Amino acid sequence: MLFLQLGMQIISLIVGLLIALSVHEWAHAWMANKLGDPTAKEAGRLSLNPFAHLDPWGTLMLLVVGLGWGKPVPVDAERLRYGPQKGMALVGLAGPAANFIVAFMVAIPLRLHLVPFVPRYIFDVIPISFGEILSWMVWLSLALGLFNLIPFAPLDGSRIFAAFLPSRWFYILARYERYALILFFVLILIERFTRLGILSKMIFPPIEFLWWQLVNMAPPFFY
């Protein structure tokens, strides 16, 4: 029974993660296409198929250290309406915004207790709780949205932050983004293998606050 319950939790987490990640990356592609750059659409990224958005390294890091990312959406910033600076900010904002919209919509049936948490068996073997899946969708959508708002490259927050900088600084930061990516990897490793918890302390409190405002029940990892 314990093994089946653990399997149900893992399945619910994976389904919730794939949906949150797919919506996030699709929103980037959708916004870029709306702003005049069809690069992502031509690359097959204007899709909710999770396999179109999985990044090998991001998935590996997720399994190893608990923090990962999807495949970056290809964007030609020079083709964006409003210019590279504002255009990239809008593309960056679209991902977290989509996550928050999904979290709000999915939270409604949970808050109104319209979804059962009693497991339903698929093929009389695999227990699936739709309430638990929706709970993970809300939690992970909030987590992905808030995490990406951190103003540190390559996260979406860096694009949004850059929109408020003078044009000269925008291009300087873009030139050194690869080094910021290395530092970002270091921060993730520090987060995973030390007790500092810099990123956790930054994003967990607002995730928990929004969760209780939207759902008003224990988070999914307490089930």
N, C-alpha and C positions, 0 to 999 in steps of 0.2 A: 504493500500500500504506500509506504514512504517513497519507494522508487517511482511508482506511478505519479505520485503527487509532485515529486521533483521534476519528472519528465514533463508534466503539464505546465509547471512554472517556466521551464526552459523554452518550451514551444511557444508559450504566451509571450515571453520576453523577445524571442527571435521574430515572431510575427509583428509585434509592436514596433520593434526596431526597424525592420525592413520597410514598414509603412511610413514611419516617421522620416526615415532617410530618403525614401523615394519621393515623398511629397516635397521635402526640402530641396532636393536637387532639381526636380521637375519645375519648381517655382523659379529657380534661377534661370533655367532654359526658357521658360515661358516669358519672363520679364525681358530677357535679352532679345527674344524674337519680337516682342511687342515694341521694343525700342529700336528695331531696325536691323538687328544682327541675327541672321538665320544660321550661324555657325553651329550652335548647339542642336538646332532642329535637324540640320543636315547630318550631324553626327549620331542621330538617333537618341538624343538625350531628352527630347520633348516627349517623355514617356513616363508612366507610373510603374513600368516594369522594374522591379528592384535590381535585377541582374544587369540592367543598363547602367546602373549607378554605383555598383560595388567596386571599390578600389582594393586591389590585392594587398598593398601595404597597410592601408587603413583598416581592412578587415583583420589582418594579422595583428596589428597593434591593439585592436579592440579585444581580441581573444587573449593576448599576452598581458597587456597592462590595463585593460578595462576602458580605454579611451581610444576612439578611432574616428574615421571620417569616410565620406564617400568620394567617388572619383570626381575630381574638379571638372566643372562644366566649362567647355571651351567657349571663350568670349573674345571677339575682336573689338576691343574698347574703342577703336577709332571709328567704327561703324555705328556706334550707339548714338541715338538722339540725345541731345543736351551735352554731348561731348564725353570724353573718357572719364573725367572726374565725377560728374554728377550721374552719368549713366551707370558706371560701375557701382556707385553707392546704391542706386535703385535696384540693380541686379542683386547686390549683396543683401539688401534689406528684404527682398522678396522671399528668401529662404526661411529666415526666422519668422516672418509675418505669416507664412503659410503654416508653419508648425503651430503657432499660437491659435490660428483659426481652427485647425483640426482639433487641437486640445480643447478649445471652447465647445465645439460642436459635439465631440464625443463625450465630453463631461456631462452634457445635459441628461442623456438617459441614465447615466450612473448616479447623478445627484437625485434624480426622480425615482430611483430604484426600479427602473423598467427592464433591467438586464439581469438574468439569473447568474449567480455565481456557482450554482450546483453544476458539477462536471457532466457533460454529455459525452458518451463514448462513440468514437468513430471506429467502424469495423469491429465494434465490441471489444476493442483492445486499448485504443488511445483515448485517454480522458482529456476533454477540452472544456475549459470554462470561458464562455464568451465575456462574462463580466471581468474576468482576470485579463483577457486579451485587451479589452477596451481600457482597463486601468493602466496597463503598460503603455498603450498608445498615448494616453494623456500624459503620463509621467515622462516618457521618453521624448515626446514632442516638446514639452516644456523644457526638458534638459537640453535637447539639441538646439532649440531656439535660443535659449539664454546663453549656452556655451558659445555659440557662434557670434553672439553680440559682444564678446570680449574684444576690445580694440587692439588685437595683436595679430599680425600676419601669420598664417594665411587665412585667418578666420574672417567671417563676413563683417564683423565689427570694425576691422581695419579699413575696409572699403568705405563704410559709413563715416568713420572718423576722418578719412582722407578728404571727404567732400567739403569739409570745413577748413581745410588748409589752403594757403596760397598755392597757386599752380606750380610754382617753382619747387616747393617742398613735396608736392604730390609726386612729381617725377623723380625726385631724389629718393623718396621712400620706395618707389617702384623699383628703382635700380638696385636697392639693397634688400629686396624682399627675400631673396634666396638665403641670405644669412639669418634673417628672422625666422625662416622655416627651420633651420638647424637648431636655433635657440628654442623654438617651440617644441621640437622633439625632446630636447634636454629637459624642458619643463615637465613634459608628460612622464618621462622616466623618473624624474625626481618625485612627481606626484605619486607614482605607483610604488616606488621602492623605498621611500622615506616616510616619516610621519609628519612632514611639514603640512601637507594637505592644502597647498596654496590655492589651487583651482577649486577644490571641493569647498573650502571656506568661502570662496567668492561666489559660487553659483548655487550651492545646495540650499542656503536660506531662502533666496527668492523662489527657487523651484518649490520648496515646501510651502511657502506662503501662498503661491498661486494655486498649488494643488488643493490646499484646504479651502480656499475661496471658491474654487470651481466645483470640487467633488465632495468635500466635507466628510471624508472617511479615511481610514488608515491607508497609507501608500501601498502599492502592490507587493513590495518585498516583505511586508508584514503578514501576508496571507499564508 
